[in-house]
Amino acid sequence: MNLEYKHLLPADFAPMSRVWVYQSNRIFGMMEALALEPMLQEFVEGWNSHGAKVKGYANLFFGQFIVIMADETHTDVSGCSTDSSVRLIKQIEQQFNVNLFDRQLLAFVVKDKLQVLPLAHVKHAVENGFITGDTLYFNNLVATKAELENNWIIPVKDSWLKSRLAITA
């Protein structure tokens, strides 16, 4: 699985740009991804905060993660403008019959494939060697562009999961 994504991020956004990662419970099909792309672009083009244009970015990564970014060096993102992004995500959920708000679903790279597991099943996966400390984990808690670039796809042993599981490298 090719995990290169940094080249897709906007180079002209500040490292502290705010980031929201929405993980789908399933991979979007090709036709869905093609339909999703203009929805994301239209949102970004019309994204405003108190009447000022938000310098925004949105894209689908690995067919399963919607990343929205706002460079607040130009315009701060207010509660209303954040709400508008949440409305977009809810619209996508309805249109494509996916769940983008389930934080109990965790994504890993196992055997060179993206695998999504419910949090309740992760302990079993670790006990049976399906997931190890070196297994790559999608840390969707990243909050800035810099974190997205450096801490989004990390080994389980470097994530918050390490303290909850008996992880061996």
MIMAR-289420 format. One record per residue: x negated, z negated, y of N, C-alpha, C in turn. Coordinates in nm, 3 decimals, padded with zeros to 5 digits. Atoms other than C-alpha are relative to their C-alpha. Layout:
<pts>
[[X; Z; Y]; [X; Z; Y]; [X; Z; Y]]
...
</pts>
This chain:
<pts>
[[-00.085; 00.000; -00.119]; [00.000; 00.000; 00.000]; [-00.088; 00.000; 00.123]]
[[00.075; -00.009; -00.124]; [-00.141; 00.103; 00.334]; [00.057; -00.101; 00.100]]
[[-00.046; 00.105; -00.091]; [-00.119; -00.201; 00.561]; [-00.049; 00.020; 00.143]]
[[00.044; -00.030; -00.137]; [-00.260; -00.033; 00.872]; [00.122; 00.016; 00.090]]
[[-00.112; -00.008; -00.093]; [-00.021; -00.084; 01.161]; [-00.043; -00.019; 00.146]]
[[00.040; 00.035; -00.136]; [-00.221; -00.195; 01.465]; [-00.007; 00.121; 00.092]]
[[00.008; -00.121; -00.080]; [-00.269; 00.163; 01.583]; [00.138; 00.044; 00.052]]
[[-00.136; -00.033; -00.044]; [00.111; 00.185; 01.621]; [00.046; -00.087; 00.117]]
[[-00.038; 00.091; -00.108]; [00.124; -00.101; 01.870]; [-00.045; 00.058; 00.134]]
[[00.037; -00.055; -00.132]; [00.119; -00.012; 02.241]; [-00.128; -00.062; 00.053]]
[[00.130; 00.046; -00.047]; [-00.237; -00.037; 02.370]; [00.008; -00.060; 00.141]]
[[-00.008; 00.044; -00.139]; [-00.122; -00.099; 02.728]; [00.084; -00.126; 00.019]]
[[-00.074; 00.126; -00.011]; [00.070; -00.419; 02.649]; [-00.099; -00.116; -00.004]]
[[00.087; 00.118; -00.007]; [-00.089; -00.756; 02.732]; [00.002; -00.074; -00.134]]
[[00.006; 00.075; 00.125]; [-00.205; -00.970; 02.437]; [00.108; -00.109; -00.010]]
[[-00.102; 00.106; 00.001]; [00.048; -01.238; 02.539]; [00.143; 00.054; 00.004]]
[[-00.134; -00.059; 00.004]; [00.341; -00.994; 02.525]; [00.081; -00.070; -00.110]]
[[-00.086; 00.070; 00.097]; [00.634; -01.162; 02.349]; [00.041; 00.094; -00.112]]
[[-00.033; -00.077; 00.120]; [00.714; -01.046; 01.997]; [00.109; -00.071; -00.079]]
[[-00.102; 00.047; 00.093]; [01.016; -01.082; 01.772]; [-00.008; 00.089; -00.123]]
[[00.005; -00.076; 00.124]; [00.993; -00.977; 01.407]; [00.126; -00.031; -00.079]]
[[-00.121; 00.013; 00.081]; [01.313; -00.916; 01.212]; [-00.025; 00.069; -00.133]]
[[00.024; -00.052; 00.134]; [01.268; -00.873; 00.838]; [00.133; 00.029; -00.068]]
[[-00.121; -00.039; 00.073]; [01.533; -00.686; 00.645]; [-00.006; -00.052; -00.143]]
[[-00.006; 00.044; 00.139]; [01.649; -00.806; 00.306]; [-00.031; 00.114; -00.097]]
[[00.035; -00.115; 00.084]; [01.574; -00.455; 00.179]; [-00.068; 00.105; 00.087]]
[[00.064; -00.111; -00.072]; [01.375; -00.147; 00.271]; [00.108; 00.097; 00.048]]
[[-00.090; -00.103; -00.052]; [01.557; 00.102; 00.492]; [-00.033; 00.132; -00.069]]
[[00.021; -00.132; 00.057]; [01.605; 00.440; 00.326]; [-00.049; 00.095; 00.109]]
[[00.056; -00.097; -00.095]; [01.450; 00.747; 00.488]; [00.103; 00.043; 00.105]]
[[-00.103; -00.043; -00.096]; [01.778; 00.864; 00.645]; [00.038; -00.115; 00.093]]
[[-00.029; 00.116; -00.084]; [01.847; 00.511; 00.770]; [-00.110; -00.020; 00.104]]
[[00.113; 00.016; -00.092]; [01.500; 00.487; 00.923]; [00.005; 00.105; 00.111]]
[[-00.010; -00.106; -00.100]; [01.551; 00.820; 01.096]; [00.114; -00.026; 00.098]]
[[-00.112; 00.035; -00.088]; [01.885; 00.697; 01.236]; [-00.033; -00.123; 00.085]]
[[00.037; 00.123; -00.069]; [01.732; 00.363; 01.338]; [-00.094; 00.027; 00.117]]
[[00.101; -00.028; -00.102]; [01.447; 00.511; 01.540]; [00.060; 00.027; 00.138]]
[[-00.056; -00.022; -00.135]; [01.661; 00.651; 01.827]; [00.076; -00.122; 00.053]]
[[-00.068; 00.122; -00.045]; [01.862; 00.326; 01.838]; [-00.101; -00.094; 00.067]]
[[00.104; 00.087; -00.055]; [01.541; 00.130; 01.898]; [-00.053; 00.055; 00.132]]
[[00.053; -00.061; -00.122]; [01.413; 00.378; 02.157]; [00.101; -00.009; 00.115]]
[[-00.105; 00.009; -00.103]; [01.745; 00.382; 02.343]; [00.009; -00.142; 00.055]]
[[-00.002; 00.140; -00.045]; [01.744; 00.002; 02.353]; [-00.115; -00.027; 00.097]]
[[00.118; 00.027; -00.082]; [01.390; -00.013; 02.493]; [00.012; 00.069; 00.136]]
[[-00.013; -00.075; -00.125]; [01.464; 00.253; 02.755]; [00.100; -00.065; 00.096]]
[[-00.101; 00.063; -00.084]; [01.766; 00.058; 02.882]; [-00.013; -00.150; 00.013]]
[[00.018; 00.145; 00.001]; [01.625; -00.294; 02.841]; [-00.031; -00.050; 00.140]]
[[00.015; 00.056; -00.134]; [01.664; -00.490; 03.165]; [00.010; -00.151; -00.004]]
[[-00.010; 00.144; -00.021]; [01.623; -00.846; 03.281]; [00.033; -00.023; 00.146]]
[[-00.047; 00.022; -00.138]; [01.823; -00.939; 03.591]; [-00.019; 00.126; 00.084]]
[[00.004; -00.127; -00.071]; [01.832; -00.572; 03.687]; [-00.136; 00.068; 00.003]]
[[00.135; -00.059; 00.001]; [01.457; -00.515; 03.646]; [-00.031; 00.054; -00.139]]
[[00.035; -00.063; 00.127]; [01.327; -00.284; 03.375]; [-00.101; -00.085; -00.076]]
[[00.093; 00.072; 00.087]; [01.160; -00.465; 03.084]; [-00.095; 00.103; -00.061]]
[[00.098; -00.085; 00.069]; [00.838; -00.306; 02.961]; [00.007; -00.039; -00.148]]
[[-00.027; 00.036; 00.138]; [00.946; -00.300; 02.601]; [-00.047; 00.102; -00.100]]
[[00.041; -00.081; 00.114]; [00.859; -00.160; 02.262]; [00.079; -00.047; -00.121]]
[[-00.068; 00.035; 00.125]; [01.045; -00.149; 01.932]; [-00.033; 00.105; -00.104]]
[[00.034; -00.093; 00.106]; [00.956; 00.004; 01.599]; [00.032; -00.063; -00.135]]
[[-00.019; 00.042; 00.138]; [01.022; -00.015; 01.226]; [-00.134; 00.009; -00.070]]
[[00.127; 00.004; 00.072]; [00.719; -00.119; 01.022]; [00.024; -00.018; -00.149]]
[[-00.004; 00.009; 00.146]; [00.673; -00.071; 00.649]; [00.142; 00.017; -00.054]]
[[-00.137; -00.027; 00.043]; [01.038; 00.038; 00.630]; [00.087; -00.123; -00.009]]
[[-00.074; 00.123; 00.022]; [01.147; -00.327; 00.637]; [-00.004; -00.100; 00.116]]
[[00.015; 00.096; -00.110]; [01.042; -00.501; 00.960]; [00.026; 00.070; 00.133]]
[[-00.021; -00.050; -00.135]; [01.182; -00.435; 01.306]; [-00.077; -00.093; 00.093]]
[[00.080; 00.076; -00.096]; [00.934; -00.545; 01.571]; [00.043; 00.041; 00.140]]
[[-00.035; -00.021; -00.141]; [01.048; -00.584; 01.931]; [-00.103; -00.075; 00.083]]
[[00.104; 00.059; -00.084]; [00.793; -00.652; 02.204]; [00.034; 00.019; 00.147]]
[[-00.021; -00.008; -00.145]; [00.818; -00.727; 02.575]; [-00.126; -00.048; 00.071]]
[[00.116; 00.036; -00.080]; [00.522; -00.726; 02.813]; [00.051; -00.066; 00.127]]
[[-00.055; 00.076; -00.112]; [00.614; -00.999; 03.057]; [-00.092; -00.004; 00.121]]
[[00.083; -00.008; -00.120]; [00.329; -00.921; 03.294]; [00.070; 00.082; 00.108]]
[[-00.077; -00.081; -00.094]; [00.577; -00.682; 03.457]; [00.133; -00.068; 00.037]]
[[-00.131; 00.063; -00.020]; [00.917; -00.851; 03.412]; [00.020; -00.106; -00.106]]
[[-00.030; 00.106; 00.096]; [01.004; -01.184; 03.253]; [00.127; 00.034; -00.076]]
[[-00.118; -00.021; 00.082]; [01.251; -01.163; 02.967]; [00.086; -00.125; 00.010]]
[[-00.091; 00.113; -00.019]; [01.549; -01.383; 03.046]; [00.085; -00.020; -00.125]]
[[-00.091; 00.026; 00.112]; [01.805; -01.533; 02.812]; [00.095; 00.115; -00.024]]
[[-00.094; -00.112; 00.014]; [02.044; -01.247; 02.882]; [-00.066; 00.122; -00.063]]
[[00.068; -00.117; 00.056]; [01.785; -00.981; 02.802]; [-00.040; -00.025; -00.146]]
[[00.026; 00.034; 00.140]; [01.688; -01.166; 02.482]; [00.129; 00.015; -00.080]]
[[-00.130; -00.014; 00.067]; [02.058; -01.181; 02.392]; [00.031; 00.146; -00.028]]
[[-00.028; -00.141; 00.023]; [02.079; -00.804; 02.432]; [-00.078; 00.053; -00.120]]
[[00.076; -00.043; 00.118]; [01.803; -00.759; 02.173]; [00.064; -00.055; -00.128]]
[[-00.069; 00.057; 00.116]; [01.988; -00.991; 01.936]; [00.127; 00.079; -00.031]]
[[-00.119; -00.084; 00.023]; [02.305; -00.785; 01.986]; [-00.038; 00.130; -00.070]]
[[00.048; -00.121; 00.067]; [02.106; -00.475; 01.889]; [-00.026; -00.027; -00.148]]
[[00.031; 00.033; 00.140]; [01.982; -00.644; 01.571]; [00.128; -00.023; -00.079]]
[[-00.129; 00.020; 00.069]; [02.336; -00.754; 01.482]; [00.071; 00.133; -00.023]]
[[-00.059; -00.134; 00.015]; [02.457; -00.397; 01.540]; [-00.067; 00.074; -00.116]]
[[00.074; -00.065; 00.110]; [02.184; -00.269; 01.305]; [00.042; -00.060; -00.133]]
[[-00.046; 00.066; 00.124]; [02.288; -00.527; 01.044]; [00.132; 00.059; -00.047]]
[[-00.132; -00.051; 00.037]; [02.646; -00.404; 01.053]; [-00.006; 00.146; -00.040]]
[[00.003; -00.143; 00.026]; [02.567; -00.034; 01.066]; [-00.068; 00.035; -00.133]]
[[00.078; -00.035; 00.119]; [02.316; -00.039; 00.779]; [00.021; -00.098; -00.117]]
[[-00.032; 00.098; 00.105]; [02.459; -00.330; 00.577]; [-00.127; -00.070; -00.052]]
[[00.121; 00.076; 00.033]; [02.136; -00.532; 00.587]; [00.010; -00.138; 00.065]]
[[00.010; 00.132; -00.062]; [02.049; -00.893; 00.671]; [-00.136; -00.009; 00.066]]
[[00.125; 00.009; -00.076]; [01.787; -00.933; 00.943]; [-00.027; -00.140; 00.055]]
[[00.016; 00.135; -00.053]; [01.830; -01.304; 01.017]; [-00.025; -00.105; -00.108]]
[[00.021; 00.096; 00.109]; [01.765; -01.465; 00.676]; [-00.146; -00.042; -00.004]]
[[00.138; 00.050; -00.005]; [01.450; -01.672; 00.737]; [-00.041; -00.064; -00.133]]
[[00.032; 00.053; 00.132]; [01.468; -01.795; 00.376]; [-00.059; 00.107; -00.092]]
[[00.061; -00.109; 00.076]; [01.351; -01.453; 00.252]; [-00.142; 00.021; 00.053]]
[[00.140; -00.014; -00.037]; [00.972; -01.424; 00.252]; [-00.057; 00.127; -00.062]]
[[00.056; -00.126; 00.046]; [00.772; -01.104; 00.217]; [-00.148; -00.015; -00.033]]
[[00.137; 00.004; 00.050]; [00.450; -01.064; 00.021]; [-00.041; 00.140; -00.044]]
[[00.051; -00.122; 00.061]; [00.228; -00.781; -00.096]; [-00.049; -00.040; -00.139]]
[[00.034; 00.032; 00.139]; [00.217; -00.805; -00.475]; [-00.014; 00.131; -00.077]]
[[00.029; -00.122; 00.076]; [00.061; -00.538; -00.695]; [00.018; 00.124; 00.088]]
[[00.000; -00.110; -00.096]; [00.028; -00.314; -00.388]; [00.140; 00.045; 00.042]]
[[-00.137; -00.030; -00.043]; [00.402; -00.330; -00.314]; [00.054; -00.117; 00.081]]
[[-00.069; 00.102; -00.077]; [00.612; -00.518; -00.063]; [00.106; -00.065; -00.088]]
[[-00.095; 00.076; 00.081]; [00.805; -00.790; -00.247]; [00.063; -00.108; 00.087]]
[[-00.071; 00.102; -00.076]; [01.071; -01.012; -00.091]; [00.054; -00.103; -00.099]]
[[-00.045; 00.108; 00.087]; [01.140; -01.351; -00.248]; [00.072; -00.106; 00.083]]
[[-00.060; 00.114; -00.067]; [01.379; -01.627; -00.150]; [-00.097; -00.118; -00.003]]
[[00.089; 00.116; -00.008]; [01.190; -01.940; -00.043]; [00.014; -00.088; -00.124]]
[[-00.025; 00.085; 00.117]; [01.350; -02.127; -00.335]; [-00.072; 00.050; -00.125]]
[[00.066; -00.057; 00.118]; [01.173; -01.892; -00.582]; [-00.152; 00.007; 00.014]]
[[00.144; -00.015; -00.024]; [00.826; -01.903; -00.427]; [-00.081; -00.097; -00.086]]
[[00.073; 00.099; 00.082]; [00.718; -02.220; -00.610]; [-00.015; 00.052; -00.142]]
[[00.004; -00.056; 00.136]; [00.805; -02.059; -00.943]; [-00.099; 00.117; -00.006]]
[[00.090; -00.115; -00.004]; [00.616; -01.743; -00.843]; [-00.146; -00.046; 00.004]]
[[00.136; 00.055; -00.006]; [00.307; -01.952; -00.761]; [-00.039; -00.059; -00.135]]
[[00.028; 00.064; 00.129]; [00.330; -02.154; -01.084]; [-00.028; 00.101; -00.110]]
[[00.017; -00.103; 00.102]; [00.342; -01.831; -01.284]; [-00.101; 00.108; 00.039]]
[[00.107; -00.090; -00.038]; [00.057; -01.659; -01.101]; [00.043; 00.129; 00.067]]
[[-00.051; -00.118; -00.069]; [00.278; -01.401; -00.933]; [-00.053; 00.003; 00.143]]
[[00.054; 00.017; -00.135]; [00.161; -01.535; -00.596]; [-00.116; -00.098; -00.008]]
[[00.117; 00.088; -00.007]; [-00.184; -01.685; -00.534]; [-00.034; -00.025; 00.146]]
[[00.044; 00.025; -00.138]; [-00.364; -01.813; -00.228]; [-00.047; 00.125; 00.071]]
[[00.049; -00.124; -00.059]; [-00.505; -01.465; -00.174]; [00.108; 00.106; 00.019]]
[[-00.110; -00.094; -00.017]; [-00.167; -01.291; -00.190]; [00.032; 00.014; 00.149]]
[[-00.031; -00.022; -00.141]; [-00.086; -01.133; 00.145]; [00.146; -00.033; 00.028]]
[[-00.132; 00.049; -00.043]; [00.211; -01.282; 00.327]; [00.028; 00.051; 00.140]]
[[-00.042; -00.045; -00.133]; [00.405; -01.146; 00.624]; [00.050; -00.122; 00.078]]
[[-00.030; 00.117; -00.081]; [00.404; -01.431; 00.876]; [00.085; 00.043; 00.120]]
[[-00.092; -00.049; -00.104]; [00.711; -01.335; 01.079]; [00.020; -00.099; 00.114]]
[[-00.008; 00.098; -00.107]; [00.665; -01.643; 01.299]; [-00.089; 00.035; 00.118]]
[[00.086; -00.040; -00.112]; [00.415; -01.457; 01.518]; [00.086; 00.018; 00.125]]
[[-00.080; 00.000; -00.123]; [00.525; -01.478; 01.880]; [-00.058; 00.086; 00.111]]
[[00.065; -00.083; -00.103]; [00.278; -01.263; 02.077]; [-00.062; 00.123; -00.065]]
[[00.067; -00.120; 00.051]; [00.113; -00.924; 02.046]; [-00.131; -00.037; -00.068]]
[[00.128; 00.041; 00.059]; [-00.223; -01.093; 01.978]; [00.022; -00.061; -00.138]]
[[-00.031; 00.059; 00.131]; [-00.068; -01.297; 01.695]; [00.045; 00.107; -00.098]]
[[-00.045; -00.110; 00.086]; [00.100; -00.984; 01.558]; [-00.120; 00.078; -00.052]]
[[00.119; -00.075; 00.039]; [-00.235; -00.808; 01.553]; [-00.089; -00.078; -00.097]]
[[00.099; 00.079; 00.074]; [-00.431; -01.096; 01.399]; [00.056; -00.093; -00.107]]
[[-00.054; 00.101; 00.092]; [-00.194; -01.325; 01.210]; [00.132; 00.037; -00.065]]
[[-00.127; -00.038; 00.061]; [00.102; -01.123; 01.086]; [-00.014; 00.013; -00.151]]
[[00.021; -00.018; 00.143]; [-00.030; -01.018; 00.746]; [-00.124; -00.080; -00.037]]
[[00.109; 00.095; 00.028]; [-00.239; -01.307; 00.617]; [00.010; -00.049; -00.144]]
[[-00.007; 00.060; 00.133]; [-00.332; -01.464; 00.284]; [00.089; -00.125; 00.003]]
[[-00.087; 00.117; 00.010]; [-00.086; -01.731; 00.169]; [-00.079; -00.127; 00.032]]
[[00.081; 00.121; -00.022]; [-00.371; -01.986; 00.179]; [-00.027; -00.027; 00.148]]
[[00.018; 00.018; -00.144]; [-00.394; -01.931; 00.557]; [00.132; -00.015; 00.074]]
[[-00.134; 00.008; -00.061]; [-00.019; -01.966; 00.619]; [00.057; -00.140; -00.012]]
[[-00.072; 00.127; 00.007]; [00.225; -02.251; 00.660]; [00.043; -00.032; -00.143]]
[[-00.041; 00.021; 00.139]; [00.316; -02.204; 00.292]; [-00.099; -00.086; -00.078]]
[[00.103; 00.072; 00.074]; [-00.013; -02.358; 00.178]; [00.035; -00.148; -00.013]]
[[-00.030; 00.144; 00.002]; [00.103; -02.709; 00.269]; [00.124; -00.031; -00.084]]
[[-00.123; 00.023; 00.077]; [00.432; -02.663; 00.080]; [-00.016; 00.031; -00.148]]
[[00.020; -00.045; 00.138]; [00.286; -02.522; -00.241]; [-00.137; -00.043; -00.051]]
[[00.130; 00.028; 00.061]; [00.006; -02.601; -00.483]; [-00.075; 00.132; -00.014]]
[[00.066; -00.132; -00.003]; [-00.195; -02.295; -00.384]; [-00.147; -00.016; -00.040]]
[[00.142; -00.011; 00.033]; [-00.525; -02.212; -00.546]; [-00.044; 00.140; 00.036]]
[[00.051; -00.131; -00.041]; [-00.736; -01.931; -00.412]; [-00.037; 00.078; -00.122]]
</pts>
